[in-house]
Amino acid sequence: MFRRHDPMDCPSRPSEDRTQILCTCTGWACAILLTLTPIATSLDFGGVLPWTQYLAAFVLSIAVAFQVCQWLSGAANGQDTSPQLTSTLPALLIFGLAAFALLTTLPLPASLVSLLSPMRASIAERWLAPFEETSSTWMSISIGPTETLHAAALLLILAAVCFVATDVFASPHRAMLLMLGIGLYGTVIAIVGSVRNHFPSFAMWSFQAGGEGAPFGTFLNRNNAALGMNLGLAAATGILFERLHQFDSLRQQGQRFLTASKVFLLSPTTIFAVVALVTCVAGLAGCGSRGGLIAMMAAGLITPIVMRRFTRMAYVIAAVSLTGLVAVLFSPSSFRIDLQTVHEQLATDARWSHWPDGFRAAWHSLPLGSGFGTYAYAYLPWQESSPWRWFVHAENLWLELLVETSLFGLFAIAVMFGLVRVAIRRLCKSENSIDHAYATGGVYLLISVAVSQCFDFGLLVPSNLLIAGLLVSVLWSRANPGIGSADSVRNRSNRGAVAVTAIVSMVTLFAIVQLNRDSVADSAARVIEHHLEHDPFAPDRLSELSDLSQTYRSTVERHPTSRLLNAYTNLEFERGRLTEMKAFGSDELPELGRELLYATTSKTCRRIAWRNSLSPRSLNSRGGLDVSPIPTEAVPTAAMECYHRALRYNLASLRSRPLSIEPRFNWVAMEFVHQNPYQTDLALEQSAQLFKNSANVQLNVGTAFADHADFRKATRAFRRAADISPDRTNVVLGKAKRYPAIPLEKLIPTQLPTRMVSQSQDENQG
């Protein structure tokens, strides 16, 4: 329908055959890199680790560099071969989201932030200011600027990739390569997941549980994997539709039915599409993702209707669905879907009770949101109905975007959906079979993403996001005549290519540098955490930690991510602890003596010992046991320097994540350093409020208050822990009975059966 210019075929004269061959080879190399990178990324947990993201971004930047060289080559010949802006609207929209994310990380005057984000100002005033000597006059809109900056870097890489993809896949052969690659992406996820289900002893990817649900295949969350398989189904359906279009063309050209059928059925492309379709359907049926199955059924029914090939496509989809169903029925029982279990899980799904809290957070986050990547903390101050678990994600991408970006993010998504819809309508009128493949895949993509992301956050997984971005970008560019004809390319100024090249290069370079810093910081945090798990009495333990501190001090100063700050805080505290032990002559003590001294310098004992040093008649204890007072003056100067550094980095961590719980517990532990009991009690109260539906947090808070002889607050926290988790009442009573001043009868939850109450009381009285 549209006249297209393949930008990868460099404009050249007959005497420039060698340059043209080089351009063609470079174009194919670029296409292969863009196609295979998300597949490779999916094999490493979907690309959720910072180092994986950096390596993937580095490979993608090479592909971007190939395309930039093509544009510069055209500019050198006096021709602008860069794409027109109208053909890159999806990439520009993603760039707009990245720019918005960067804006929310910039330090702004507090008075301006209070207007742009009242939620951020209230968080700074209520949850952070009490721990600072002076209130900050500058702050970012995002409540987690390091997380938001990382998300912005990922979006910038995606924008650059989508921008060059409009040129890279303008060729029909490369466009089909991308569709085949997306189909392979879903197939790989389904195969690995099915193998792991049937052979649990399979060593590779042998994790047992993810942070946000049951794992499947290479993904930590089966819902994320389901979206990847649905993306593979979108490509497989599109390829099959393209082959059916070719079949119709052969019939219209006078070919006999058997001849056309032979060409259709024996085509490697058709065979691959059918295999991918069957594999992805079987994988979706076996992964256990209810949202993924609903999305597959909705997209599978709507796509043939929209494409007006209902009868033929219905036969294909019905056959594939039947094949997948048979595969499930004849598989081991652990692989089957228990409808009764599904019904029970739906009735007790934690999403239903959490989403009201998400909407409350969204209302308070108006008008600019809490910042990309901050949902795990943004909803905490306004939670009322959420269950015991901590929702790192909303289990609803649209709600999560509403909280993090407010109406801006939802508007961008709505515009993106609108672009896909317009592109589908245009491509449906085309006579090109590749266009029909992308139109069909676009319909399936639109429906499956819209439905599945109401129950999941799989589009945030880098490999899924990259696949979806490539598909949407190429879909739009093929539907948009603005890609340009050869005449328009010759008439455009080469200054446009230079400008586009400069912008894309700067964006990519900035993103690569940021992702590299994040990966280095994450690696440093992991190394520190690993070393802190080692034997504390190992020879040269103190010198080992001192070398580690010196090695990573510049990293934590240059790029202080929240995780690295927490790890470095613990490192400095441990150094202070070992320095203190060495000053007390631990090297000359027997093993039992070293262990007792190590226990005496623990976080809890040091805090209680300092409190007891203030008053000889103090009722402070550790689990009801007396702790000898240790005044601050008795601590060696070198150890106190380490403790003060730990406190400084802990405050930096609290500023980075004002609603995080780990720096608050560290603040409690280092009370003997800041010497402010009011801040200690406040940190405990805030922890109990932010994680009021976590039984573990309530139990720890109650124990700390009981150690401080504040039995009223301790009773309240213990009772809250028992109410949240009645099956752990015996654990709560076991903790509380160490403190005679706590009335045990007030800790029994009302919903606990009388028999269990009596049993619990008898056990604790005994």
PAGUGU-22436 format. One line per field, with one value per residue (C-alpha): residue number from 1; x, y, z. Coordinates in pm, whole numbers. Layout:
! PAGUGU-22436
num (NUM, ...)
u (X, ...)
v (Y, ...)
w (Z, ...)
END
This chain:
! PAGUGU-22436
num (1, 2, 3, 4, 5, 6, 7, 8, 9, 10, 11, 12, 13, 14, 15, 16, 17, 18, 19, 20, 21, 22, 23, 24, 25, 26, 27, 28, 29, 30, 31, 32, 33, 34, 35, 36, 37, 38, 39, 40, 41, 42, 43, 44, 45, 46, 47, 48, 49, 50, 51, 52, 53, 54, 55, 56, 57, 58, 59, 60, 61, 62, 63, 64, 65, 66, 67, 68, 69, 70, 71, 72, 73, 74, 75, 76, 77, 78, 79, 80, 81, 82, 83, 84, 85, 86, 87, 88, 89, 90, 91, 92, 93, 94, 95, 96, 97, 98, 99, 100, 101, 102, 103, 104, 105, 106, 107, 108, 109, 110, 111, 112, 113, 114, 115, 116, 117, 118, 119, 120, 121, 122, 123, 124, 125, 126, 127, 128, 129, 130, 131, 132, 133, 134, 135, 136, 137, 138, 139, 140, 141, 142, 143, 144, 145, 146, 147, 148, 149, 150, 151, 152, 153, 154, 155, 156, 157, 158, 159, 160, 161, 162, 163, 164, 165, 166, 167, 168, 169, 170, 171, 172, 173, 174, 175, 176, 177, 178, 179, 180, 181, 182, 183, 184, 185, 186, 187, 188, 189, 190, 191, 192, 193, 194, 195, 196, 197, 198, 199, 200, 201, 202, 203, 204, 205, 206, 207, 208, 209, 210, 211, 212, 213, 214, 215, 216, 217, 218, 219, 220, 221, 222, 223, 224, 225, 226, 227, 228, 229, 230, 231, 232, 233, 234, 235, 236, 237, 238, 239, 240, 241, 242, 243, 244, 245, 246, 247, 248, 249, 250, 251, 252, 253, 254, 255, 256, 257, 258, 259, 260, 261, 262, 263, 264, 265, 266, 267, 268, 269, 270, 271, 272, 273, 274, 275, 276, 277, 278, 279, 280, 281, 282, 283, 284, 285, 286, 287, 288, 289, 290, 291, 292, 293, 294, 295, 296, 297, 298, 299, 300, 301, 302, 303, 304, 305, 306, 307, 308, 309, 310, 311, 312, 313, 314, 315, 316, 317, 318, 319, 320, 321, 322, 323, 324, 325, 326, 327, 328, 329, 330, 331, 332, 333, 334, 335, 336, 337, 338, 339, 340, 341, 342, 343, 344, 345, 346, 347, 348, 349, 350, 351, 352, 353, 354, 355, 356, 357, 358, 359, 360, 361, 362, 363, 364, 365, 366, 367, 368, 369, 370, 371, 372, 373, 374, 375, 376, 377, 378, 379, 380, 381, 382, 383, 384, 385, 386, 387, 388, 389, 390, 391, 392, 393, 394, 395, 396, 397, 398, 399, 400, 401, 402, 403, 404, 405, 406, 407, 408, 409, 410, 411, 412, 413, 414, 415, 416, 417, 418, 419, 420, 421, 422, 423, 424, 425, 426, 427, 428, 429, 430, 431, 432, 433, 434, 435, 436, 437, 438, 439, 440, 441, 442, 443, 444, 445, 446, 447, 448, 449, 450, 451, 452, 453, 454, 455, 456, 457, 458, 459, 460, 461, 462, 463, 464, 465, 466, 467, 468, 469, 470, 471, 472, 473, 474, 475, 476, 477, 478, 479, 480, 481, 482, 483, 484, 485, 486, 487, 488, 489, 490, 491, 492, 493, 494, 495, 496, 497, 498, 499, 500, 501, 502, 503, 504, 505, 506, 507, 508, 509, 510, 511, 512, 513, 514, 515, 516, 517, 518, 519, 520, 521, 522, 523, 524, 525, 526, 527, 528, 529, 530, 531, 532, 533, 534, 535, 536, 537, 538, 539, 540, 541, 542, 543, 544, 545, 546, 547, 548, 549, 550, 551, 552, 553, 554, 555, 556, 557, 558, 559, 560, 561, 562, 563, 564, 565, 566, 567, 568, 569, 570, 571, 572, 573, 574, 575, 576, 577, 578, 579, 580, 581, 582, 583, 584, 585, 586, 587, 588, 589, 590, 591, 592, 593, 594, 595, 596, 597, 598, 599, 600, 601, 602, 603, 604, 605, 606, 607, 608, 609, 610, 611, 612, 613, 614, 615, 616, 617, 618, 619, 620, 621, 622, 623, 624, 625, 626, 627, 628, 629, 630, 631, 632, 633, 634, 635, 636, 637, 638, 639, 640, 641, 642, 643, 644, 645, 646, 647, 648, 649, 650, 651, 652, 653, 654, 655, 656, 657, 658, 659, 660, 661, 662, 663, 664, 665, 666, 667, 668, 669, 670, 671, 672, 673, 674, 675, 676, 677, 678, 679, 680, 681, 682, 683, 684, 685, 686, 687, 688, 689, 690, 691, 692, 693, 694, 695, 696, 697, 698, 699, 700, 701, 702, 703, 704, 705, 706, 707, 708, 709, 710, 711, 712, 713, 714, 715, 716, 717, 718, 719, 720, 721, 722, 723, 724, 725, 726, 727, 728, 729, 730, 731, 732, 733, 734, 735, 736, 737, 738, 739, 740, 741, 742, 743, 744, 745, 746, 747, 748, 749, 750, 751, 752, 753, 754, 755, 756, 757, 758, 759, 760, 761, 762, 763, 764, 765, 766)
u (0, 277, 599, 884, 1250, 1476, 1713, 1959, 2026, 2256, 2208, 2494, 2609, 2699, 3067, 2996, 2903, 3148, 2995, 2645, 2739, 2889, 2572, 2355, 2569, 2567, 2190, 2146, 2388, 2185, 1858, 2000, 2127, 1793, 1610, 1830, 1907, 1564, 1575, 1915, 1798, 1495, 1726, 1860, 1535, 1388, 1660, 1563, 1922, 2118, 2420, 2198, 2030, 2365, 2500, 2180, 2185, 2548, 2467, 2167, 2385, 2608, 2303, 2211, 2568, 2539, 2231, 2389, 2677, 2424, 2272, 2614, 2704, 2395, 2472, 2825, 2671, 2446, 2131, 1926, 1827, 1709, 1339, 1084, 937, 590, 722, 889, 600, 619, 989, 921, 645, 882, 1140, 876, 818, 1194, 1218, 932, 1111, 1432, 1239, 1110, 1467, 1594, 1632, 1377, 1290, 1074, 811, 778, 765, 483, 280, 380, 369, 198, 253, 632, 631, 420, 649, 955, 789, 634, 860, 1206, 1241, 1240, 1569, 1747, 1902, 1771, 1492, 1609, 1512, 1564, 1412, 1308, 951, 1030, 1029, 1301, 1523, 1782, 1513, 1349, 1680, 1744, 1399, 1466, 1789, 1605, 1338, 1603, 1765, 1423, 1347, 1675, 1615, 1259, 1383, 1634, 1401, 1180, 1468, 1626, 1308, 1174, 1291, 1025, 1282, 1404, 1049, 976, 1299, 1166, 834, 1018, 1238, 938, 780, 1105, 1108, 775, 867, 1189, 1004, 739, 989, 1214, 914, 758, 1087, 1126, 770, 821, 1177, 1205, 1556, 1677, 1974, 1958, 1725, 1669, 1512, 1201, 1019, 1020, 969, 626, 478, 559, 836, 805, 1093, 1350, 1117, 1079, 707, 479, 257, 558, 640, 279, 308, 624, 440, 147, 392, 518, 157, 105, 395, 297, -61, 64, 295, 15, -210, 63, 94, -284, -267, 0, -221, -510, -278, -171, -533, -620, -329, -490, -290, -472, -586, -352, -53, -124, -185, 146, 330, 149, 185, 543, 679, 939, 778, 438, 586, 769, 455, 246, 512, 541, 163, 122, 419, 308, -52, 73, 309, 31, -192, 79, 233, -66, -113, -485, -435, -225, -492, -769, -560, -490, -857, -967, -702, -759, -1130, -1113, -819, -991, -1305, -1114, -909, -1228, -1097, -1312, -1387, -1040, -859, -1115, -1030, -659, -699, -945, -705, -412, -616, -734, -376, -269, -559, -469, -109, -224, -467, -206, 69, 159, -98, 125, 99, -280, -518, -748, -1060, -1168, -826, -844, -1184, -1055, -748, -960, -1184, -889, -661, -475, -508, -871, -793, -477, -607, -816, -491, -333, -612, -581, -209, -287, -525, -265, 10, -164, -64, 284, 298, 558, 820, 897, 997, 863, 531, 668, 691, 440, 131, 258, 143, -214, -263, -576, -707, -388, -307, 7, 234, 437, 335, 653, 425, 54, -23, -195, 33, -221, -274, 101, 151, -127, 51, 402, 326, -28, -235, 71, 168, -185, -221, 101, -21, -358, -180, 36, -272, -428, -122, -140, -510, -452, -162, -376, -652, -403, -222, -550, -597, -253, -196, 139, 130, 392, 165, -118, 113, 194, -170, -274, 8, -81, -443, -333, -72, -320, -581, -342, -147, -460, -615, -315, -166, -483, -356, 19, 323, 496, 550, 799, 1026, 1301, 1286, 906, 922, 1186, 985, 665, 850, 1005, 673, 483, 755, 777, 398, 359, 643, 505, 164, 301, 389, 619, 900, 963, 1013, 1343, 1255, 1185, 1513, 1709, 1540, 1590, 1882, 2163, 2157, 1857, 2059, 2340, 2097, 1916, 2246, 2371, 2052, 2029, 2399, 2379, 2067, 2222, 2551, 2379, 2168, 2466, 2670, 2382, 2312, 2682, 2688, 2381, 2528, 2858, 2671, 2456, 2762, 2937, 2634, 2622, 2994, 2960, 2652, 2833, 3138, 2923, 2783, 3129, 3256, 3308, 3593, 3794, 4162, 4224, 3849, 3887, 4156, 3945, 3645, 3868, 4005, 3650, 3544, 3834, 3768, 3403, 3406, 3450, 3166, 2923, 3021, 2983, 2673, 2489, 2202, 1973, 2091, 2458, 2403, 2234, 2511, 2783, 2606, 2614, 2978, 3086, 2889, 3056, 3397, 3322, 3209, 3526, 3744, 3576, 3633, 3999, 4044, 3896, 4155, 3938, 4244, 4366, 4030, 3916, 3648, 3364, 3491, 3504, 3149, 3026, 3207, 3065, 2714, 2775, 2857, 2549, 2307, 2047, 2292, 2481, 2156, 2030, 2373, 2383, 2033, 2128, 2435, 2207, 2028, 2137, 1771, 1672, 1426, 1574, 1654, 1722, 1441, 1381, 1749, 1969, 2236, 2544, 2574, 2840, 2885, 2986, 3312, 3422, 3405, 3740, 3770, 3844, 3528, 3315, 3445, 3315, 2983, 2946, 3020, 2756, 2506, 2589, 2540, 2223, 2081, 2173, 1984, 1682, 1694, 1716, 1413, 1217, 965, 1209, 1217, 1580, 1739, 1480, 1577, 1942, 1860, 1715, 2024, 2261, 2086, 2411, 2563, 2298, 2192, 1837, 1578, 1294, 1418, 1455, 1096, 981, 1165, 992, 650, 699, 807, 493, 277, 438, 432, 128, 12, 342, 340, 721, 765, 506, 678, 1018, 875, 696, 1016, 1212, 952, 945, 1325, 1283, 1027, 755, 508, 200, 339, 486, 147, -15, 246, 233, -147, -131, 107, -132, -433, -254, -137, -345, -156, 157, -5, 217, 525, 390, 312, 654, 818, 587, 608, 971, 838, 622, 467, 292, -58, -67, -447, -458, -252, -501, -675, -1053, -1082, -869, -1079, -1131, -949, -639, -657, -661, -380, -168, -224, -142, 179, 296, 199, 392)
v (0, 240, 309, 228, 305, 56, 286, 7, -15, 285, 520, 450, 466, 150, 212, 185, -185, -254, 17, -108, -464, -334, -137, -443, -664, -401, -376, -749, -752, -476, -664, -987, -811, -642, -972, -1202, -971, -1001, -1381, -1398, -1155, -1370, -1659, -1458, -1416, -1184, -925, -809, -797, -471, -643, -820, -492, -324, -601, -610, -232, -245, -496, -290, 21, -157, -211, 155, 250, 45, 240, 573, 491, 430, 774, 938, 754, 895, 1242, 1219, 1153, 1457, 1258, 1228, 864, 907, 837, 1115, 1201, 1079, 725, 726, 841, 535, 602, 970, 878, 650, 928, 1159, 912, 895, 1275, 1288, 1034, 1238, 1551, 1382, 1302, 1660, 1845, 2127, 2388, 2238, 2508, 2409, 2038, 2100, 2237, 1976, 1676, 1736, 1368, 1404, 1713, 1542, 1236, 1456, 1646, 1352, 1056, 1206, 1548, 1418, 1237, 1536, 1825, 2075, 2026, 2008, 2302, 2099, 1764, 1556, 1480, 1108, 938, 703, 906, 632, 382, 640, 734, 368, 336, 648, 497, 180, 387, 589, 271, 145, 477, 464, 103, 176, 482, 286, -15, 183, 184, -150, -351, -152, -435, -711, -983, -818, -750, -1122, -1196, -991, -1178, -1510, -1389, -1288, -1627, -1794, -1575, -1711, -2066, -2062, -1943, -2214, -2495, -2411, -2368, -2696, -2880, -2734, -2842, -3197, -3232, -3038, -3173, -2988, -2791, -2477, -2199, -2406, -2132, -2229, -1901, -1547, -1224, -1170, -1513, -1865, -1895, -2044, -2130, -1853, -1603, -1542, -1483, -1704, -1408, -1232, -1550, -1571, -1228, -1341, -1644, -1426, -1205, -1519, -1610, -1264, -1322, -1681, -1577, -1297, -1530, -1784, -1508, -1398, -1754, -1774, -1449, -1605, -1912, -1693, -1515, -1847, -1953, -1623, -1672, -1993, -2245, -2569, -2618, -2913, -2728, -2416, -2627, -2807, -2476, -2349, -2656, -2748, -2398, -2379, -2054, -2221, -2516, -2282, -2075, -2383, -2522, -2185, -2159, -2507, -2465, -2126, -2244, -2550, -2331, -2090, -2378, -2525, -2217, -2151, -1785, -1708, -1362, -1506, -1762, -1501, -1274, -1560, -1652, -1290, -1216, -1549, -1480, -1112, -1126, -1339, -1125, -800, -936, -1059, -1409, -1561, -1904, -1998, -1851, -1998, -2345, -2280, -2141, -2414, -2684, -2532, -2482, -2844, -2960, -2758, -2894, -3254, -3185, -3062, -3350, -3616, -3449, -3521, -3412, -3130, -2978, -2978, -2700, -2775, -2566, -2591, -2470, -2184, -2082, -2087, -1887, -1625, -1589, -1536, -1343, -1070, -832, -755, -628, -444, -244, -3, 98, 150, 383, 575, 619, 728, 995, 1133, 1121, 1368, 1552, 1414, 1079, 925, 848, 544, 234, 354, 172, -64, 233, 481, 296, 223, 542, 493, 119, 5, -311, -477, -829, -927, -942, -646, -551, -463, -422, -347, -667, -424, -231, 41, 107, 105, 361, 573, 585, 641, 881, 995, 1085, 1153, 786, 666, 932, 812, 451, 555, 739, 432, 211, 464, 453, 74, 87, 339, 132, -184, -13, 114, -216, -405, -210, -303, -571, -665, -998, -878, -586, -830, -1029, -720, -611, -950, -955, -599, -692, -988, -773, -496, -729, -953, -665, -468, -770, -940, -625, -570, -861, -838, -616, -832, -541, -398, -700, -574, -859, -834, -455, -471, -721, -516, -194, -343, -487, -161, 50, -164, -195, 183, 250, 4, 167, 519, 649, 901, 649, 805, 718, 732, 1073, 1225, 1088, 1255, 1590, 1610, 1798, 1595, 1824, 1629, 1307, 1474, 1617, 1287, 1103, 1341, 1315, 935, 899, 1128, 957, 612, 717, 871, 560, 324, 523, 527, 155, 82, 280, 99, -239, -154, -34, -348, -568, -385, -429, -801, -843, -661, -861, -1184, -1096, -1000, -1354, -1503, -1630, -1323, -1501, -1585, -1479, -1127, -1067, -700, -628, -801, -579, -270, -345, -397, -63, 116, -51, 48, 381, 576, 377, 452, 820, 853, 641, 589, 358, 252, -108, -10, 242, -22, -273, -17, 84, -277, -306, -2, -120, -461, -294, -90, -402, -596, -294, -276, -646, -616, -331, -554, -824, -1068, -1220, -1357, -1495, -1856, -1929, -1910, -1577, -1434, -1549, -1385, -1062, -1069, -1110, -823, -588, -686, -416, -499, -536, -216, -20, -161, -126, 244, 298, 123, 344, 648, 521, 251, 168, 129, -149, -199, -558, -794, -1043, -994, -1052, -788, -620, -463, -90, 26, 405, 560, 681, 319, 255, 295, 603, 398, 194, 505, 650, 343, 367, 736, 660, 386, 635, 888, 637, 512, 865, 889, 565, 705, 1017, 800, 593, 792, 510, 219, 4, -116, 223, 271, -52, 45, 382, 197, -24, 276, 465, 460, 663, 931, 918, 1032, 798, 1000, 925, 558, 532, 729, 492, 196, 361, 455, 100, -34, 212, 159, -221, -251, -563, -750, -986, -1010, -633, -601, -878, -709, -370, -519, -689, -362, -168, -441, -424, -49, -124, 52, -228, -39, -2, -351, -500, -313, -438, -798, -798, -659, -941, -1201, -1042, -1041, -1402, -1599, -1918, -1755, -1671, -1920, -1742, -1407, -1543, -1705, -1366, -1177, -1412, -1307, -976, -1024, -677, -771, -920, -1231, -1251, -926, -1079, -1350, -1259, -1267, -1499, -1767, -2070, -2119, -2453, -2289, -2004, -2244, -2449, -2139, -2014, -2355, -2381, -2036, -2085, -2407)
w (0, 91, -95, 137, 140, 316, 506, 567, 194, 171, -124, -358, -715, -910, -831, -459, -446, -165, 54, -20, 77, 401, 474, 411, 634, 906, 879, 923, 1216, 1379, 1321, 1462, 1776, 1837, 1786, 1994, 2288, 2455, 2412, 2582, 2852, 2928, 3018, 3313, 3509, 3247, 3296, 3645, 3774, 3727, 3571, 3318, 3233, 3182, 2959, 2756, 2722, 2611, 2337, 2230, 2220, 1968, 1747, 1790, 1696, 1375, 1277, 1373, 1138, 860, 915, 920, 600, 434, 566, 426, 84, 122, 200, 520, 564, 924, 990, 995, 1334, 1241, 1201, 1543, 1764, 1996, 2056, 2119, 2363, 2555, 2554, 2702, 2986, 3047, 3052, 3302, 3521, 3508, 3605, 3920, 4032, 4015, 4348, 4359, 4624, 4896, 4843, 4476, 4557, 4804, 4511, 4252, 4487, 4824, 4907, 4877, 5097, 5363, 5361, 5409, 5695, 5879, 5814, 5753, 5917, 6280, 6212, 6060, 6248, 5993, 5742, 5382, 5164, 4845, 4756, 4458, 4360, 4359, 4699, 4568, 4331, 4276, 4171, 3947, 3785, 3709, 3550, 3343, 3209, 3104, 2930, 2746, 2615, 2507, 2335, 2142, 2039, 1926, 1735, 1528, 1492, 1255, 1006, 1087, 1028, 734, 510, 478, 543, 861, 970, 939, 1129, 1420, 1419, 1418, 1703, 1914, 1850, 1958, 2270, 2390, 2288, 2490, 2801, 2758, 2696, 2990, 3220, 3112, 3156, 3505, 3592, 3470, 3602, 3929, 3984, 3672, 3808, 3594, 3715, 4030, 4242, 4436, 4494, 4360, 4543, 4389, 4331, 4214, 3952, 3605, 3379, 3374, 3542, 3914, 3865, 3656, 3561, 3409, 3218, 3098, 2937, 2757, 2620, 2514, 2326, 2153, 2070, 1920, 1682, 1602, 1528, 1305, 1114, 1060, 934, 694, 564, 518, 324, 101, 60, -57, -300, -453, -493, -660, -900, -1022, -821, -740, -381, -317, -461, -256, 54, 6, -20, 289, 511, 423, 462, 745, 855, 892, 1080, 1317, 1378, 1457, 1692, 1866, 1895, 2045, 2279, 2411, 2465, 2655, 2855, 2948, 3052, 3272, 3430, 3656, 3566, 3573, 3426, 3144, 3055, 3060, 2837, 2595, 2566, 2521, 2260, 2084, 2044, 1953, 1710, 1438, 1462, 1424, 1134, 957, 902, 1175, 1028, 916, 1214, 1452, 1320, 1371, 1722, 1823, 1700, 1884, 2201, 2185, 2142, 2444, 2648, 2558, 2654, 2994, 3055, 2981, 3181, 3545, 3801, 3924, 3576, 3553, 3640, 3933, 3872, 4236, 4347, 4097, 4235, 4593, 4497, 4322, 4626, 4861, 4625, 4814, 4519, 4596, 4944, 4839, 4545, 4759, 4931, 4592, 4484, 4811, 4742, 4385, 4513, 4753, 4486, 4255, 4042, 3953, 4131, 4359, 4091, 3876, 4072, 4408, 4444, 4710, 4949, 4807, 4930, 5282, 5460, 5336, 5372, 5549, 5385, 5255, 5382, 5570, 5266, 5142, 4789, 4602, 4299, 4278, 4081, 3843, 3610, 3540, 3910, 3967, 3690, 3836, 4171, 4032, 3747, 3825, 3519, 3301, 3279, 3207, 2939, 2773, 2781, 2636, 2353, 2288, 2269, 2033, 1806, 1793, 1707, 1426, 1291, 1289, 1092, 834, 792, 749, 424, 293, 30, 183, 370, 622, 706, 777, 1004, 1208, 1215, 1352, 1604, 1703, 1778, 1991, 2166, 2242, 2393, 2586, 2740, 2828, 3002, 3162, 3310, 3510, 3723, 3680, 3623, 3360, 3121, 3373, 3321, 3084, 2831, 2800, 2774, 2502, 2296, 2329, 2243, 1928, 1812, 1864, 1699, 1386, 1373, 1376, 1131, 877, 900, 865, 519, 686, 666, 333, -26, -206, -355, -16, 118, -159, -101, 275, 425, 580, 883, 1008, 1015, 1207, 1464, 1510, 1538, 1806, 2014, 1995, 2077, 2382, 2512, 2473, 2630, 2933, 2986, 2952, 3204, 3453, 3417, 3458, 3783, 3909, 3824, 3995, 4304, 4311, 4271, 4554, 4779, 4702, 4775, 5108, 5206, 5117, 5328, 5626, 5629, 5691, 6025, 6251, 6435, 6124, 6130, 5998, 5989, 6088, 5828, 5563, 5638, 5656, 5310, 5187, 5335, 5170, 4835, 4811, 4993, 4670, 4510, 4790, 4782, 4405, 4357, 4686, 4600, 4882, 4886, 4884, 5165, 5379, 5311, 5385, 5707, 5825, 5717, 5920, 6223, 6203, 6176, 6486, 6666, 6581, 6665, 7003, 7062, 6968, 7215, 7486, 7407, 7216, 7045, 7377, 7490, 7443, 7186, 7439, 7567, 7214, 7151, 7473, 7388, 7036, 7178, 7420, 7130, 6927, 6816, 7079, 7368, 7283, 7276, 7606, 7768, 7678, 7818, 8140, 8172, 8198, 8510, 8757, 8829, 8467, 8380, 8033, 7948, 7662, 7647, 8018, 8104, 8264, 8052, 8209, 8138, 7892, 7884, 7555, 7708, 7746, 7372, 7192, 6971, 6658, 6712, 6768, 6441, 6260, 6443, 6352, 5987, 5998, 6139, 5867, 5586, 5751, 5748, 5379, 5318, 5500, 5282, 4972, 5080, 5341, 5388, 5411, 5724, 5728, 5805, 6081, 6252, 6211, 6368, 6666, 6691, 6687, 6965, 7162, 6877, 6815, 7186, 7121, 7279, 7128, 6775, 6867, 6984, 6681, 6444, 6609, 6593, 6227, 6144, 6311, 6116, 5776, 5808, 6029, 5844, 5886, 6183, 6184, 6202, 6478, 6672, 6642, 6737, 7037, 7153, 7125, 7323, 7586, 7613, 7676, 7951, 7751, 7811, 7690, 7339, 7353, 7440, 7152, 6901, 7029, 7008, 6655, 6554, 6697, 6523, 6188, 6217, 6471, 6389, 6537, 6869, 7050, 6913, 7031, 7376, 7393, 7333, 7566, 7865, 7916, 8045, 8359, 8323, 7996, 8050, 7832, 7827, 7628, 7349, 7249, 6920, 6932, 6630, 6796, 6899, 7274, 7267, 7117, 7368, 7662, 7513, 7454, 7808, 7959, 7759, 7862, 8226, 8225)
END
